[in-house]
Amino acid sequence: QVQLVESGGGLVQPGGSLRLSCAASGSIFDINYMSWYRQAPGNRREWVATITSSSSRAYADAVKGRFTISRDNAKNTAYLQMNSLKPEDTAVYYCKVNSGIASPKDYWGQGTQVTVSS
């Protein structure tokens, strides 16, 4: 089994920065993808960014140029560096890990709150 622990959320002013962490632990044999999603009150959960095992990266249009996803394979940890934060970035941010070779599965973190406000 894979467990995900997220951290790094908090309250920041518009234009500020935060770095989120997602640490995976448990019976980990391989990680195919690590992704970040977010969900604001009243909104559907939306995809934010993904990083592959070969460190290829993809971002949602709303965060391109401002957010950077990275990973430390030795620590099985993904990060989301968020710069130039806007109030509309306020949401609960969730980490998702896709793990498995023959039968890959998705594992979700518990979420961490990010609030961008003056």
N, C-alpha and C positions, 0 to 999 in steps of 0.2 A: 504494500500500500504506500501511497505517496501523500504526505501532508505538506500543506503550504502555509507559511506564516508571513503575513504582510505587515509592514511598518513604515513609518515616515510621514504619515498624513498629519495634517494640522491646519492652523489658521494662518494665512498670509495675506498681505495687501496686494492689490492689483499691481502687476509688474514684477512681483517677487518670484522666488524660486523654491521648489521643494524637490527632494529626491526620495522616491518610494523604493522599497526593497521587498523582494519576494524570495524567501528561503524555502527550498524544497528539501524534505527529508523523508526517511523511510526506506523501503525496498526499491531503490532507484537503480535500474539497469541501463536506461537510456532516456533521454529527453529529446523529443523531436522538435517541438516548438514551445516557446514561452511567450505569452501574450498578456496585454493589459486591456481591460474593459472598464467602463465607468457607467454609472447610472445616477442621474439626478432625480429628485422627487418629482413624480408625475411623468417622468420620461421612461422610455424603454432603455434597456441596457445596450450600449453601443461599443463597438470595437475601437480601440485606440491605437495599438501598436503590436507588432509581432517580431520576434527574432528567432531565426532557425538555428539548428545545430551547427551550421556553417557560418553563422553570424550575418546572414542576409537579413535586412530590415525592411519593414513596411509600416506606413503610418496612415492614419485617417487624415483626410484633408484638413480637418479642423485644427489639427495639432502639428502639421508639417512645419518645420522650421523653428518650432518652439520646444518640442519634446524630443528626447533621445532615449531609445531603449538599448540596453546592453545586458550582457550576462557574464558571469564568472563560472565556467564549467566545473572547475575544481571545487567550488563551493555550492554548486547547484543553485545559484542565486541569480535572479533577474532584477534589473533596476530600471526605473523610469525617472530620468532627469527632466523636470518640468521648469521651463523658464518663461519669462514674460507672461505670467499667469493672468487670466482674465476671470471676471466674475462668472462667466458662463462655463468655466472649467470646474466649478463647484459640483462635486458629486462624490459618491462612494466609488472608490477605485478597487477593482478586483483583479487578481492575478489568476491566470489559467495556464496550466502546464499540460501538454500533450505528451504522454509517455507510453512506450511500448513499441515492439518491433512487428510481430505478426498481428497483434490485436491492440492497437493503440487506444488509449482512453484519455479523457479529459479530467483534470483535477482542478478544483477551484479553491481559492483562498477565501477567507472570511470577509475581506474588504477592509479598507481604511478610508476614513473621511478626509476629504480635502475641501477646505472652505476658503474662497478667495473673496475678501471683503475689506472695505476700509474701516 
